[in-house]
Amino acid sequence: MDQASRIAAYLAREALEDFRDRTTYELDPVSRFLYARAKEFYWTLTRLAGLAHLHDGAYRRPARRAEPRAPLTDFAAPLKRPRVLVDMTATHRYGLETGIQRVAREIARWAVASGAGLPVVIEEGRLVSYYSHAALPPKVEIAPGDKFLMLDASFHDVDEYAPIMRRVSAEGGQNVLGLYDLIPLLYPGAISPGLYLDFRRWFDTMVPSCDAIVCISQSTAQSLVGYLRAHSYPADALRRVGWWRLGADFAATEAAPGRKAASIAATCAPLFLSVGTLEPRKAYPIALEAFERLWRAGVDARYVIVGCVGWQGRLLARRIRDHEEYGRRLFWLDDADDASLRHLYAQAHGLVSASIAEGFGLPLAEAAFHGLPVIASDIPAHREIAEQGATFFPPLDAAALSMRLREALMRNWSTQNHGGRIVTWRESTQELLGMIRTDAYQWRFERGGFRADARICV
């Protein structure tokens, strides 16, 4: 069985286990019948009301709660021309803390501090400044040559972008779309049906309307170009595809780590860390099985998972809490703050990432920043980000991962090259916005297909 088939089988197995868990009811026949009829009635009403997303695939749209404009204390440098307007609408509206929002906030912070870009938010069909500062205009009028960078997670608000994009085009500017990954299209079984539908509509609407797409890694850009070629995608309007590398030095505070993180890190037994939402594509069951092999063999190693429960994560969460090693050699922090995460990075023996698909892999970049060795599944994004600094194992192979963990415990990693090239968020922002401002994209659409720009690609 090839790797793609193994991944598909794994995702199908996880979905089946989740379905069985959700449909197991200890009810008498009458109660079960009444419950089923009530659920059918609820689904019918929500579909008629256009609210089917409330139950399709256990998918929940983020709650909309617009926050006050973010205060800006850093120096606001004079804005460079042409302006790059960096969209922060979803981050402003929903206040989420997932990987996309963490990236968007860092890019926005360094964009305005250097004058390389102006973070903006869509409000009532107009653009306003994301930051509150005397040197920044509260309302942003689209000017000739402006470039509109849609870097935020705009999957849920597609319709609001069309008028803004039309005004940018009318002023001779460019609309640039940020792409974090193609996982919903390449591995639809890895996400909820509702999120798949939202992403599919977003992709089909935004890609033909944009002048360029910027991807967070070369592997994501290659996946995009391959997908467009394979599906004979109409790309007449899309002329450029580029990529840049994310940073790793997230803004730090002086806050102390939480009590639980500090307590876990205080124990002297070796500690391995995984960071990411509990969802199928992260392959946490594979990592957990690898550690169970070590524990059965009497190996005293601790495994710490940092991440909230995501789609199809409920069963795994219960498995972790009910595990005989939970609280002894198995730990889970579902609400760790940045200070706790940095403390665990600093104290861990190594980072474990068993993911079957990633657009970038921020934990690998953060591990390199903290000098932490990495054991990762052998997927393109991990190879690109960790370069030669990680130890790799075949995806979904718990036995191989267990062997890599044994090897890590037996040798001194302090002399090893622990990760790939470390990029700061300042450098990442300069690379991204410089590419957009100068049109220095690595791929160009010409003569009916995408070709690498030899002047740029290395």
VMD Tcl script that draws the C-alpha trace (Angstrom):
set ca {
  {0.00 0.00 0.00}
  {1.45 3.38 -1.00}
  {1.60 6.33 1.39}
  {-1.47 8.10 -0.01}
  {-3.54 4.93 0.44}
  {-2.23 4.46 3.98}
  {-3.17 8.03 4.87}
  {-6.65 7.61 3.37}
  {-7.15 4.37 5.31}
  {-5.96 6.01 8.54}
  {-8.36 8.94 8.13}
  {-11.24 6.59 7.32}
  {-10.46 4.53 10.41}
  {-10.39 7.65 12.62}
  {-13.71 8.81 11.16}
  {-15.29 5.41 11.80}
  {-14.10 5.39 15.42}
  {-15.47 8.88 15.94}
  {-18.80 7.89 14.36}
  {-19.09 4.82 16.56}
  {-18.35 6.92 19.62}
  {-20.98 9.51 18.70}
  {-23.68 6.94 17.95}
  {-23.25 4.75 21.03}
  {-26.20 5.45 23.31}
  {-27.21 3.51 26.38}
  {-30.92 4.18 25.78}
  {-33.99 2.02 25.85}
  {-35.69 1.46 22.45}
  {-38.44 4.05 23.04}
  {-36.00 6.77 24.14}
  {-33.70 5.97 21.24}
  {-36.64 6.27 18.79}
  {-37.81 9.61 20.26}
  {-34.25 10.97 20.26}
  {-33.77 10.03 16.59}
  {-37.05 11.71 15.55}
  {-36.20 14.87 17.51}
  {-32.78 15.03 15.87}
  {-34.30 14.64 12.40}
  {-36.76 17.46 13.17}
  {-33.91 19.72 14.36}
  {-31.82 19.01 11.25}
  {-34.79 19.74 8.97}
  {-35.47 23.10 10.64}
  {-31.84 24.19 10.61}
  {-31.47 23.29 6.93}
  {-34.59 25.25 6.04}
  {-33.22 28.21 8.00}
  {-29.84 28.01 6.25}
  {-28.13 26.88 9.47}
  {-27.07 23.38 8.47}
  {-23.49 24.22 9.41}
  {-24.57 23.92 13.06}
  {-24.57 20.14 12.80}
  {-22.80 19.16 9.56}
  {-19.66 17.30 10.58}
  {-19.73 18.76 14.12}
  {-18.39 21.96 12.55}
  {-18.87 25.27 14.32}
  {-18.21 28.62 12.73}
  {-16.24 31.00 14.94}
  {-18.31 33.34 17.06}
  {-18.22 36.89 15.76}
  {-17.11 39.32 18.47}
  {-15.40 42.38 17.01}
  {-12.71 43.74 19.32}
  {-11.52 47.34 19.70}
  {-8.76 48.30 17.31}
  {-5.43 47.02 18.59}
  {-3.31 49.69 20.33}
  {0.12 50.24 18.82}
  {3.04 51.17 21.03}
  {5.90 50.34 18.64}
  {7.26 53.04 16.40}
  {5.16 53.49 13.28}
  {7.63 54.16 10.46}
  {6.68 56.20 7.37}
  {4.67 53.98 5.04}
  {6.46 52.81 1.92}
  {4.95 53.00 -1.56}
  {3.31 51.21 -3.20}
  {1.32 50.41 -0.08}
  {0.69 46.81 0.91}
  {-2.63 46.64 2.77}
  {-2.50 43.60 5.07}
  {-5.97 42.20 5.80}
  {-6.60 41.38 9.49}
  {-10.40 41.14 9.38}
  {-10.88 37.61 10.77}
  {-8.31 38.08 13.53}
  {-10.03 41.33 14.55}
  {-13.54 39.85 14.43}
  {-13.12 36.45 15.99}
  {-10.10 36.82 18.29}
  {-8.91 33.26 17.65}
  {-5.44 32.02 18.62}
  {-4.77 29.33 16.02}
  {-1.67 29.21 13.83}
  {-3.11 31.52 11.16}
  {-3.92 34.25 13.68}
  {-0.50 33.96 15.30}
  {1.14 34.42 11.90}
  {-1.15 37.31 10.93}
  {-0.46 39.19 14.15}
  {3.31 38.89 13.82}
  {3.29 39.97 10.16}
  {1.03 42.92 11.04}
  {3.24 43.97 13.94}
  {6.45 44.03 11.90}
  {4.76 45.44 8.80}
  {3.64 48.60 10.56}
  {6.79 48.90 12.69}
  {8.95 48.96 9.55}
  {6.56 50.89 7.34}
  {6.48 47.95 4.90}
  {2.71 47.45 5.18}
  {-0.51 48.82 6.62}
  {-2.74 46.31 8.52}
  {-6.43 46.88 7.75}
  {-9.88 45.53 8.64}
  {-13.08 45.44 6.59}
  {-15.91 47.29 8.35}
  {-19.23 47.96 6.60}
  {-17.67 47.56 3.19}
  {-14.77 49.95 3.84}
  {-11.21 49.54 5.10}
  {-10.11 50.89 8.48}
  {-6.76 50.65 10.22}
  {-6.26 47.53 12.36}
  {-4.04 49.49 14.74}
  {-4.93 52.58 16.72}
  {-2.08 55.08 16.44}
  {-1.79 58.81 15.78}
  {0.50 58.18 12.80}
  {-1.99 55.85 11.09}
  {-5.21 56.86 9.32}
  {-8.36 55.51 11.06}
  {-10.04 55.11 7.65}
  {-8.06 53.76 4.71}
  {-8.96 54.89 1.22}
  {-7.69 52.64 -1.57}
  {-5.09 54.58 -3.58}
  {-3.62 53.98 -7.06}
  {-1.19 51.07 -7.05}
  {-2.19 49.68 -3.64}
  {-1.67 45.95 -3.14}
  {-4.25 44.16 -1.00}
  {-2.80 41.15 0.84}
  {-5.49 38.76 2.15}
  {-3.33 36.97 4.69}
  {-6.01 36.22 7.30}
  {-8.43 33.28 7.48}
  {-11.17 34.77 5.31}
  {-12.95 31.45 4.64}
  {-16.17 32.51 6.41}
  {-16.51 36.02 4.92}
  {-15.81 35.53 1.23}
  {-18.58 37.81 -0.05}
  {-17.23 40.88 1.75}
  {-13.98 40.84 -0.19}
  {-15.32 41.22 -3.72}
  {-16.11 44.99 -3.51}
  {-12.71 45.74 -1.94}
  {-10.89 43.68 -4.58}
  {-12.78 45.41 -7.39}
  {-11.76 48.83 -6.06}
  {-8.13 47.73 -5.81}
  {-8.19 46.52 -9.41}
  {-9.90 49.72 -10.58}
  {-7.05 51.72 -9.05}
  {-4.46 49.68 -10.93}
  {-3.45 47.72 -7.83}
  {-3.11 44.01 -7.16}
  {-5.03 41.50 -5.07}
  {-2.76 38.95 -3.41}
  {-4.07 35.86 -1.60}
  {-2.25 34.17 1.29}
  {-2.39 30.35 1.24}
  {-1.44 28.32 4.29}
  {-2.06 24.85 2.89}
  {-4.19 22.76 0.51}
  {-5.09 20.13 3.10}
  {-8.91 20.52 2.68}
  {-8.59 19.79 -1.05}
  {-5.88 17.12 -0.88}
  {-7.12 15.36 2.29}
  {-10.84 16.17 2.69}
  {-11.15 13.34 5.21}
  {-8.84 15.26 7.56}
  {-11.32 18.09 8.20}
  {-15.00 18.54 8.90}
  {-17.49 18.59 6.01}
  {-18.50 22.13 6.94}
  {-14.96 23.45 6.83}
  {-14.37 21.63 3.54}
  {-17.37 23.38 1.97}
  {-16.25 26.77 3.26}
  {-12.69 26.25 2.01}
  {-13.84 24.91 -1.35}
  {-16.03 27.97 -1.93}
  {-13.25 30.31 -0.73}
  {-10.69 28.68 -3.04}
  {-12.95 28.61 -6.10}
  {-14.00 32.23 -5.54}
  {-10.74 33.87 -4.54}
  {-8.11 32.17 -6.70}
  {-9.52 33.25 -10.10}
  {-10.00 36.78 -8.76}
  {-6.44 37.30 -7.54}
  {-3.34 38.56 -9.30}
  {-0.99 36.44 -7.19}
  {-0.90 33.85 -4.41}
  {1.76 33.75 -1.69}
  {2.31 30.44 0.14}
  {3.90 29.87 3.54}
  {6.34 27.27 2.18}
  {7.79 26.03 -1.07}
  {6.08 22.66 -0.61}
  {2.68 24.40 -0.35}
  {3.43 26.44 -3.48}
  {4.40 23.27 -5.35}
  {1.20 21.57 -4.17}
  {-0.83 24.54 -5.40}
  {0.80 24.63 -8.83}
  {0.42 20.84 -9.14}
  {-3.24 21.04 -8.13}
  {-4.01 23.80 -10.64}
  {-2.27 21.84 -13.39}
  {-3.96 18.54 -12.52}
  {-7.42 20.08 -12.45}
  {-6.96 22.23 -15.57}
  {-7.80 25.21 -13.43}
  {-8.70 28.42 -15.30}
  {-5.74 30.56 -14.27}
  {-5.87 33.29 -16.91}
  {-6.11 35.99 -14.25}
  {-3.63 34.38 -11.87}
  {-0.16 35.34 -13.06}
  {2.11 34.69 -10.10}
  {2.69 32.20 -7.28}
  {5.37 32.71 -4.64}
  {6.42 31.50 -1.22}
  {8.23 32.77 1.83}
  {9.32 31.37 5.16}
  {7.59 32.03 8.47}
  {9.38 33.32 11.53}
  {9.91 31.62 14.87}
  {10.57 34.35 17.45}
  {7.02 35.04 18.57}
  {6.58 38.10 20.76}
  {7.60 37.15 24.31}
  {6.34 38.47 27.62}
  {7.82 38.43 31.10}
  {4.97 36.28 32.40}
  {5.84 33.15 34.34}
  {4.74 29.74 33.03}
  {1.53 28.25 34.36}
  {1.69 26.03 37.42}
  {0.95 22.84 35.46}
  {3.64 23.46 32.83}
  {6.19 24.36 35.49}
  {5.35 21.22 37.48}
  {5.70 18.96 34.43}
  {9.03 20.47 33.42}
  {10.44 20.19 36.96}
  {10.63 16.39 36.85}
  {14.03 15.04 35.79}
  {12.84 12.24 33.45}
  {13.29 13.05 29.71}
  {10.38 15.03 28.29}
  {9.13 14.96 24.69}
  {6.74 17.62 23.43}
  {4.07 17.77 20.71}
  {2.28 21.01 19.82}
  {-0.94 21.26 17.81}
  {-4.71 20.83 17.86}
  {-6.13 17.38 18.57}
  {-7.40 16.47 15.09}
  {-6.92 13.52 12.72}
  {-4.12 14.93 10.54}
  {-1.86 15.48 13.56}
  {-1.75 11.68 14.03}
  {-1.54 11.82 17.81}
  {-2.70 8.18 18.14}
  {0.47 7.14 16.30}
  {2.68 9.16 18.63}
  {0.84 7.86 21.68}
  {1.25 4.27 20.49}
  {4.99 4.88 20.06}
  {5.29 6.04 23.66}
  {3.18 3.13 24.90}
  {5.75 0.81 23.32}
  {8.46 2.56 25.33}
  {6.49 2.44 28.57}
  {5.74 -1.27 28.18}
  {9.49 -1.82 27.80}
  {10.15 0.06 31.03}
  {11.52 3.24 29.44}
  {10.98 6.26 31.68}
  {10.12 9.04 29.23}
  {7.37 11.63 29.50}
  {5.11 12.80 26.68}
  {3.44 16.22 26.80}
  {0.77 17.31 24.30}
  {-0.05 21.01 24.01}
  {-3.19 21.78 22.00}
  {-6.94 22.22 22.25}
  {-9.56 19.73 21.07}
  {-10.36 20.10 17.39}
  {-12.58 18.29 14.94}
  {-12.90 14.56 15.76}
  {-10.70 15.13 18.80}
  {-13.17 14.23 21.51}
  {-12.44 10.49 21.49}
  {-8.68 11.09 21.63}
  {-9.14 13.55 24.49}
  {-11.02 10.90 26.48}
  {-8.39 8.29 25.63}
  {-5.69 10.59 26.99}
  {-7.56 11.42 30.20}
  {-8.42 7.75 30.82}
  {-4.87 6.53 30.09}
  {-3.16 4.75 32.97}
  {-0.10 6.99 32.48}
  {-2.06 10.24 32.48}
  {-0.59 12.57 35.08}
  {2.48 10.35 35.49}
  {4.23 10.08 32.13}
  {1.49 11.38 29.84}
  {0.33 15.01 30.07}
  {-2.03 17.20 28.10}
  {-2.34 20.98 28.28}
  {-5.39 22.16 26.33}
  {-5.13 25.82 27.38}
  {-1.41 26.53 27.71}
  {-0.42 30.18 27.37}
  {2.64 31.38 25.45}
  {4.78 31.55 28.58}
  {4.02 27.90 29.42}
  {4.73 26.78 25.86}
  {8.08 28.60 25.77}
  {8.99 27.02 29.11}
  {8.23 23.54 27.79}
  {10.25 24.18 24.63}
  {13.18 25.21 26.80}
  {12.96 22.15 29.07}
  {12.03 19.39 26.61}
  {14.37 16.68 25.37}
  {12.86 16.83 21.90}
  {9.86 17.78 19.77}
  {7.70 15.06 18.19}
  {5.55 15.86 15.15}
  {3.68 12.89 13.66}
  {1.47 14.91 11.26}
  {0.43 13.40 7.95}
  {0.08 16.83 6.28}
  {1.26 20.37 7.02}
  {1.48 23.63 5.15}
  {4.55 24.72 7.11}
  {4.97 23.22 10.57}
  {5.42 26.11 13.01}
  {6.39 23.84 15.95}
  {9.48 22.72 13.99}
  {10.53 26.33 13.41}
  {9.91 27.18 17.06}
  {11.88 24.10 18.16}
  {14.84 25.26 16.06}
  {14.58 28.70 17.66}
  {14.78 27.11 21.12}
  {17.57 24.71 20.12}
  {15.29 21.70 20.55}
  {15.90 18.46 18.60}
  {13.08 17.27 16.35}
  {11.64 13.86 15.46}
  {9.17 14.31 12.62}
  {7.16 12.36 10.08}
  {8.76 12.37 6.65}
  {6.46 14.74 4.76}
  {7.50 17.56 2.37}
  {6.80 20.48 4.73}
  {8.81 18.88 7.54}
  {11.72 18.18 5.20}
  {11.69 21.77 4.00}
  {11.41 23.46 7.39}
  {13.74 21.22 9.40}
  {16.14 20.73 6.45}
  {18.83 18.34 7.69}
  {18.31 19.11 11.37}
  {15.58 16.57 12.18}
  {15.29 12.82 12.57}
  {12.54 11.51 10.29}
  {10.31 8.44 10.38}
  {7.72 7.12 7.87}
  {4.28 8.68 8.43}
  {1.84 6.56 10.50}
  {4.63 4.13 11.54}
  {4.45 3.95 15.33}
  {7.15 1.28 15.53}
  {9.61 3.44 13.59}
  {8.80 6.47 15.74}
  {9.35 4.39 18.87}
  {12.80 3.41 17.57}
  {13.68 7.05 16.84}
  {12.67 7.93 20.40}
  {14.87 5.17 21.80}
  {17.78 6.43 19.73}
  {17.20 9.95 20.99}
  {17.29 8.77 24.59}
  {20.48 6.77 24.05}
  {22.60 9.50 22.51}
  {23.63 13.00 23.47}
  {21.69 15.40 21.30}
  {23.54 18.44 22.60}
  {26.10 18.06 19.81}
  {23.49 17.62 17.08}
  {22.27 20.20 14.58}
  {18.81 20.70 16.05}
  {16.89 22.30 13.24}
  {16.74 24.29 10.06}
  {17.56 27.90 9.36}
  {16.11 30.23 11.98}
  {14.13 33.14 10.57}
  {12.89 36.04 12.67}
  {9.46 37.55 12.12}
  {11.10 40.79 11.04}
  {12.97 38.90 8.30}
  {9.85 36.93 7.38}
  {7.81 40.12 7.01}
  {10.52 41.81 4.93}
  {10.70 38.78 2.63}
  {6.93 38.56 2.16}
  {6.16 42.24 1.64}
  {9.30 42.78 -0.45}
  {8.21 39.96 -2.78}
  {4.76 41.52 -3.17}
  {6.04 45.05 -3.65}
  {8.60 44.07 -6.34}
  {6.60 41.24 -7.98}
  {9.46 38.84 -7.23}
  {7.35 35.65 -7.34}
  {8.99 32.28 -7.98}
  {6.34 30.96 -10.39}
  {4.68 32.78 -13.31}
  {1.76 31.80 -15.50}
  {2.66 32.12 -19.17}
  {1.95 30.34 -22.47}
  {-0.81 28.25 -20.96}
  {0.99 26.98 -17.85}
  {3.08 27.72 -14.76}
  {6.83 27.99 -15.11}
  {9.50 28.65 -12.55}
  {11.12 32.07 -12.85}
  {14.80 31.24 -13.30}
  {15.77 34.70 -12.04}
  {14.25 33.98 -8.65}
  {14.11 30.22 -8.02}
  {17.13 28.59 -6.46}
}
mol new
graphics top color blue
foreach p $ca { graphics top sphere $p radius 0.5 }
foreach p [lrange $ca 0 end-1] q [lrange $ca 1 end] { graphics top cylinder $p $q radius 0.2 }
display resetview
